[in-house]
């Protein structure tokens, strides 16, 4: 359902019908990396014992050091500080820590849990069957963490590192998105998947292009223009890099013609995380 402050599912159906009558398509936002700390799943996890099925939906871990007083690893939150928050004491065991790559009120889900994957696939099907035309996927390069949750190498920040980074762009992310694409393709009318993908390593354009292979996402956000200085050379580089990575994108159509990528570059000029463009 949707929050009653915003209406009802019948209102969603009406919005879809009105939009389609005007030649518009309606996308919804889906957030697979984390939930709210107010979500019933997380409330149940906090109330459950370590090792329980409720906690297995999230990344709960014992701490390091005496009595588990140190976080499980050195991961940093994108919003600042460490990416772990310690829970209240439960029973006789030391309190555990839970992972949040963003705010502590946004606990990360554990995508190695089949129940998490099944739940999100059911969510996709529900909204597709309601008539939603597609999804904008939040933090589409997140979700999967490296086995064992290893430390980030010294000097590597929370946004960089490419495939060597333990919580961005892991190979398993592509398996999830391919499964989602199969669901989207099962519907007779076109359903669209666009990812918010923002790696910052040197070869980012090549890595971003991996997300828009023919069996994966239809498009990914490109933030280069948003981050570029007000300078002709900087703006030119911000355009030419993504265009080249999309393998010869035709200027008149925005569609790649070869090299295994068939997606336009989805330009982003601003968003809620940055000052709005004039």
N, C-alpha and C positions, 0 to 999 in steps of 0.2 A: 504494500500500500504506500501512500505518501502521507506526510505530516498533514493533519487536518487543518493547520493554519493556511495551507496552500490549496485546499480544496479536496476533491475526491478523484477516484479513478475515472469516473464519468467525465470530469473536467479534463483529464488527460486525453480521453478519447475525443472530446470536442475540440481541444487544441490541435490534435493530430488532423482531424477532418478539416478544420478551418485552414490549417497550414497547407495541407495537400491541395485544397481547392485553389490556393494562390501559387502553386508550384514550388512550395517550400517543403523541406524535410526537417524532421524533429529529431535531434540527438539528445540523449541523456548523459549525465556524468556518472561514471562508476569509479569507485575508489577501492582497488583490490589489495593495496599494500597494507592497509591498516583499517581499523574501525575506530569509532568513538569509544572513550573509556566508559561512556554511559550505555553502550550496547549491552543487551542482555547476555550475550556470550561472554563479554569481559567481566561483567558483574558476577556471573557464575564462576568464572575462572578465579577471581579474587577470593570468592567464598570457599573454593575447593582446596583440597590438599595438594601439595606438590606431587607430580606424577599422575594426576587425575586426567581423565579424558577432556574435561573442561579446560584445563590449562594447556593441553596438547594442541589446542587451536591457535595458540599464541607462542611467542618465544620466551618462555619462562626458563630461567637457568639459575643454578646455585652460583653464589659469588665465589671469588677467589680470596685467599688470605685467611687469617684467623677468623673463625665464625662467619665466613662468607661476607666479610665487610667490604671487599672491593668488587667492582663490577666484573662480569665474566670475561670481558675483553676491553680493548681500548677504543671501541667505536665511538664516534662523535655524532651528535645530532646536527642535521642541516641547520637547525635553528639556534645552535650554540649549546655548549656543555656536552656532557656525555649522553650517549644514546641508551642509557639504562636507568631505570628507577626501581628502588627497592620497595617490595611490598611489605605490609604489616606482618608481624610474626604470626605463624599458624602452627598450633600444636607445639611439639618439642623440637622440631627441626628449625634451623636458622631460616630467616626470611629469605625468599628468593628475589631475583631481579627480573624485570620484563623489558624487552627491547622496544624502542620507539625511535625510528630514524628521524622523526620530526618532533612534534610536541609530546610531552608525557601523557597528554590526554588523547593521543592517537597511537595506541599500542599496535605493533606490527603483528600481522597474522603469520602463522607458520604454514607456508605453502607446500611443505613436504607432507602435510596431513591430507589424506584423500578426502576427508569430510569437508575441508575448506574448498578444495577444487570442485567437489560436487555441488556445494552450495552456490558458488558463483556461476557455475554453468546453469543451474536452475534459475538464478536471477536473470541471466541473459535471456533464457527462453521465455520467462514470464513477460518481460517487457517487449520482446520481439513479437510475441503472440498478441500483446495488447496493441501492437501497431507502431511502436517506436522504431524509427528508421536506422538507429545506430547508436554508438557510444563514443564519447571522448573518455579515454582511459587514463586516469590519474597515475602519475609516476610509473609509467609502463615499463621502465627499465628496472624497477625494484622487484619486490615480491620474493624472489629466490635468493637465499643467502648461501655462501660457500659452506660445504660440509665442515662441521666442527667449529664454525663461527670463529675463524682465526683472527688474530690481531691485524689491523691495518698497518702496513709497513711505515716506518718512521718517515715523517715529512710528507705523507700523503693525506690530503684533506678529505672532508666528507663528500666532495663532489667529483673527485678526479680518480684516475687510475685504470679506467677501462676494464677489460676482462680480468685483470689482475686484482681488481678491487673486490673484496669479499661480499659486498652487498649491492653492487650495481652491475647490470648487464651480464649476469650469469647465463650460461647456456640454457639452463632450465626455464628461463623466462620465455624463450622462443617456443619451447614446447607448449607452454600454457597458451600463448597467443595463437599458435597454430590450431590448438583445440578450439579456441574461441572462433577462429575464422571458419572452421568446419561447421560450427553451429550457425554462424551468420549465413554461410553459403547454402544451408539446408532450406532456407526460405526462398520461395519463388521470386519475390521482388528483391531488389538490391538492398542489402543491409550493410551499413558502413562502420568500420572500426578505425578510429584515429587515436594515436598514442601521444601522450605527453612524454617525450623522450628527450632528456637533456644532458647527455654526457659531455664532459668538457676536456677530454684528453686530446692530444694532437691529431689523432686520426679519427676524430669524432664523426666526420661526414661518412666515412666508410662504415663505421659501426652503426650509425643511424640507418644507413641504407639496408643493413641486414634486417631491420624491422619491417621493411616494405617489400620483401621478396613476394612473389606471386601467391604464396600460400599463407602469408602472414597478415600484417595490417595493410589497410588501404592507404594510409598516410600517417605521417608523424609530424609533430610540431617542429618548426625550425626557429630557434631563438636568436639567430645571428643578427638579424636586423634590429631586434629589440636591444641587443647589447652593443651594437656598433656605435662608434663616435659619429658626430655630425660632420662627416668628412667623406669626400667623393671616393678616395681610395679605400677607406674602410667599408663604405657601403658597397662598392663594387666587389670587394673580397667576400663580403657577407652574402652576396647573391651568387657569385660564380662558384664558390666552394660547394654549396649544396647542389647546385645545378649539375656540376661535374660528378658529384657522388651519386646522383640519380641517373647516371649513365646516359648522357646525351639528351637531356630533357629538351624537347622542342619548344622554342620560345613562344610560338603561337598557340600551343595547346597545353603546355605544362605536363605532358605525359611522356615518360621515358619510352624509347623505342627498342632498346636492346639491353644486353648484359644482365638479364634476370630481374630487373626492377621495373615495375609498371605502376608508378605512383607519382602524383604531382608533389611538388614541394609546398608544404603548408606553412606559409609565412605567418609569423607572430610579431606584432608591433608593440604589444603591451599586455599586461595582465594584472591580477590582483596582488601579485608579489612585488610589483615594480611601480614607479610613477607612471601614470597614464600618459600616452603620447598626446601632443597637441593636435 
